[in-house]
Amino acid sequence: MYKPAIGADPAAEPFSTSLGLPICYAKSTNYEGTGGFFFFDSAKPGILHLLTTRHVLFHPDKEENRLYRYCDGTGAPRRNVMLLGEATFKAHLKYLEAAFGSAKLLIELHKMGWNLVKPGMDKAIEGIEVFEKLLADIRDWKEEENRVIGHVVLSPAIDLNDDGFTDDWAVVEIHPTKIDRLNFIGNAIDLGSVAVDKLTSWMYTYPPNSSSFKYPGDRLLRCLGTVSDQEMFRPDAKNKDHNNDPDIMVLKNGSTSKITVGRLNTIRAFVREYFNGVAGEMSKEISVLPRDSRSPPFSARGDSGSVVIDGIGRICGMLTGEDGTTDISDVTYITSINSLVKRLAAFDIEANIFPLPSDL
């Protein structure tokens, strides 16, 4: 995998180590989700892990809902995790090949004497060098085994935990040959797929509100700190949405809907459906609504597992699903980061959710 580069085309993002990785179980490549965030376990120094939702890697309707644990070849069979399912990989490769072809055509026209704008030529020359190397490497990933980035080591059954949240998570151990110290950047979202002015306006949906969001110069919004459950359940009354309700503006990068912005508000109890449409128990979830009445839903199928952060990079939680049938009423559910860290600790995992390249 690659280190995100400010000059690179956003289409290369799925092959970089920024957050929003499109992943799937290696034996079910048509059922995809999103990698949440990286962490280290203090008991296993130097080994990088990725947290995502269980239902991304264990289809609720096709597999038994029970604790999965893998440890050095003992216990359950190894369950490999793949970057990009077959259809998604082919779509990204096709896009990159088309972009490479466009850059080559621009250079050929220039050689033939076409009077092209110099900034366009500079970008084409820079782009063709990037695409040429990227395509050569990525074409080697056509073989599915080359896209295996890790394997599941732990995933409890989907159920209510002691905090009232739904346990829906899985820990993936990343293979060291896929991410090393040189290409790892920690937990950061690459904002490059959305224009600076557009994303900034999304984070300022209600003009009277103040916002601490600043578009980073390297376009990587790094995760720093967490938002407490108290603040998420009772947002600062000084920050209100267009309905005059207190909220927190948040964003995520999902495998399907990419960068979106939404409103985290005080709605927090839902009945979740996981198995063949059968309603479960009432659980305590954090909700995210569309950023305003005219914007699309915050998430779509395939975004499960995405980390959700506020404008300064504080982690709120992990996206576990959505509900609703209209753009106005659609609700996205997230599980609190504080609950997730607590649940990892219950399985003797002391998670450092702000890993550094030097830790690898």
N, C-alpha and C positions, 0 to 999 in steps of 0.2 A: 504494500500500500504506500501512498505518497503523502508527503507533507504538503498541506495546503499552501498555494502560492498566489499572491495578490494579482499576478499577471495572467494566471491561468483562466481558461474558460470555465464558467460555472458547471458545464457539463462534465468536467473531470471530477467534480465533488464526490460522487459515490465511490470513487477509487482512492479518496484521501482519508486521513485519520480524523477529520472533523466530525462532529456529532450529527447523527441522522443517517447512519449506515443502513441500507436496505439489506435485511437478513432473512434467512429461512432455515428450517430444518433440512439437512442435506437430502433426505428421502421424500421431501414434500415441497418441491421447489415452486409450486404454483400457489403456495399459501405463505405470503410474505408479511413481514412487519418491520419494525425499526429498532436498531440498537439504541439503548437509552444513554448511559454514561459509563465511563471507565472508572475503575477504582483498584486500589491495592489492598490486600489483606495483610495485616502486620505479621501474621503467622507464616506467610509465604512471600517473603521479600523478593522483589524482582519479577514476580509473576503478575501480569496485567489481566484484569478481569473486566467483563462488560455485563451490565445489568439490563435486562429487558423483561417483557411480560411473558408469563408462562404460556399463555394461549397462542403466542406467536410460534412457539417451538413444539408445543404439545396440543394438537387440534382437539378442542373440548368434546366434539361430537364423535371422534374416532379413537380416542385413547383413554385408558383408565385414569381416573383422577386420584392419583396417589403420589406420595413422596418419591422423588427421583433423586438418587445420589450416586455419583461416580467418583471412585477414588483409586487412581493408579492401577486400573485394570481389574479391580475387584468390584463386586456388587453389580449394579445395572450395566447393561451393554453401553459402550460409548456412543454418544449421540452427537454427531458432528453438526456444526453450524456453518452455513455457507453465506458468503457475500453475494448478493444479487441472484435471484432465481433466473431460470433460463430465459423467459420472455423479457424480463427487465434488463438483463445483460445484453441481449441482442438489440434492444431499443437504444440503449446508451451507446453501444458500439456503432450502430447505424448513424446516430447523431454525430459522433466524433468523426466518422469517416466522411460524412457530408461537409462538416466544418473544415476538415483537412482539404477536401476537394475545392471548396470555395476559396481558401487561402492560396492554393496553387494556381487557380484560375486567375486570381487578381494579379499575381506576380507575372504570369504568362502574358496577360493583357498589357502590363506595364512594359515588358520586353518588346512587345509588338508596336510600341509607340503610343499607346493610349495615354491620354493626359489625365492621370489619376491624382487624387489629392494625396499629398505626402503623408499626413497622419494615417490615412488608410493603408498606405504601403508599409509604413513602419509597423503597424499592427499586424499586417499580413505576414511580413517577414519574421517577426517575433513569434507569431502564432504557429507558423509552419514548423518551426524548430521544436516547439513544445508538442504539437500534435504528432509529429513524426516519431518522437521518442515514446510518447504516451501510447500511440497505437501499436507500436512494435511490442511493447510490454503487455498491453491489455489483450492483444490477440492470443497471447499465450494462455490467457485465462479462459479461453473457450472450453477447455476441459474442466468439467465441474470440480474434479478433485483439486485443481489448482486454486479454486475460489473458496475452499474450506479455510476459515480463519480461526476456528477454535472448536471447543466442545463443551457441552453442558456438564457442570459439576454438581449443581444443586438446584432443585426446584420443589418447593412444598406443594401439596395439593391445594387447589383453589378452594378457599373457605374463609370464613370470617376469622380475624385474629382478635387478640385480647383488646386491641385499641378500637375495634369496631370497623376497621378498614378491611377490604377484601385482600387476602393474600393472592396475588397474581403476579409472580415474578420468578425469574430464573437467572442463575449466575453462569456466565460463559467464561471459561478460561481461554484467553487468546494465545495462539501459538506464536512463540517468539520469532519465527521466520516471517511472520506477516507484519508485525509492527515492532520496530526497534527504536532505539534512543534518537536516531537521526530524523525519523519521520513522525515521531510522536510529539504532539503539542499540548497534551493535557486535555481537559474537557473544554471544548470551545465550539461554537456554532459559526459556520461560514455564512455570512450574510450576503454573499456576492450575487445570489440569484434575484435579489430585489434592489432596485435603484435606491440610492441614498435618500433622496427627497421623498420618495414614496414610503419607504419604511419609517422614516422619521415622522411623517404625517400620520401613519397608522398608529404610532405610539402616542400621538397627541390627538386622539379621537375627539376629546372634548376640550376645546381650547382653553377654558378657564383653569383647567388642571395644570399643575406644574409637572414636569417630567425630568427625571435624571438620566434618561436615555441619551447617549452620545454615540453616533456611528463611529466605530473604531477605525483608525487609519489603515490598519492591515485587514479590515473587514471581518476579523475574528472576535466575536463577543465571547469572552472567557467566563467560565463559571467560577464565581467567587462568593462563598458564603451561602447560607440558606435562609428561607423565610420561615418564621416560626408558625406553628399551627394557630396560635392565638391571633397573629396578624392576618393569616389567610381566612380564618373564620370571622374575624372582625376587622376588615380593612379600614385604614385611616379615613375618617369621615371627611377630611379635607380634600380627598381625591374622589370625585364623583363622576359617574357616566352621564350619558345624555338623558337618562331617566331619573337623574338626581340620586342614584343609589351609589354607595361607596364601593369602590372596586380597586383592583390592581391590574394594570396592563401587563400581559405576559406574552411570550412568543415561544415557538417551537420550530424545529425543522424535521418534518416527517417524510418518510419514504415516498408517500403518495402526493400529499398536498404541499410539500416543501415548507417554505417559510410562511407562517401565518401568525397573526396577532389576535389576541382575544382578551376578554374581560373576566378575571377571576372575581367571583362575588360570594355572597354569604350562603347560597344554596348548598346543602351538604349531605342530604340523605336520599338514597335511591335504592330501588330494588333492582339488582343486576340480573341479567339473563346470560348464562354461560353455556348451558347444556341443552341442545335441541329445543331452544325456545322456552325452557321451563324456568319460571321465575324463581329466584333464590330468596334469601333473607334480606331484610333491610340492612344496608351497610352505610357506613359513614364515608362519603366520598367528597372530594373538592370539585366544584364545577367551574367550567370555563365556557362563557358564552361568546358568540361572534362579537367582533369589536364594535359594531353598531348594527342598526336595523337593516342596513342595505348590504352588508358584507356577507360573504359565504360562511359556512360553518368553520369552526376552528380546526376541525380534523376530518379525516376520511378513512375509509377502510384501508389498512396497510400502515397507518400512522401509529398504531399501538406500540408502546415501548419508548416513544419519544420523550426526552427530558423537556420539562416546561420550566422556563426561567423568567424572571422579571427584567426590567430595562437595564439594570446594572449587573446582571449576571447571577443573581441569587437564585438558587434552585428551589422551586416550589414542590415539584414531584415528578412522577412518571405517568404518562398518558396510558390509560388502560381500556378506553372504549368511548363510544358515543351513543346518543339517543336522540329521538326526534325525527320529524319528517319535513320540516320547513326550515328555510334559512334563518327565520326569526327565532324559532323555538329550539333549534338544535343545541344540545348540551353535550359537552365533552367531559368525561370523568378523568380525574387524576388522583393517584394515591400519594399522600404526603411523603416528602423526602424524609421527614423525621420518623415516621412510622417504618419506612423501608430500612433505614439505618438501624433502628431498634430491632426489627425482625432479623436482619442479618446477624446482629449481635447474639440473638437467641440461638442461632446455629453456629456460634463461636467464630463468627467472621467479624473482625474489627476493621471496618471499611474506612479507608482514607479516600474520600470521594473527590479530592482535589490533587490527583497524582501529577508528578512532575517528570519530565523526560529523564532527569538525573536518577530517578528511582528505578529505572529499567536496567 
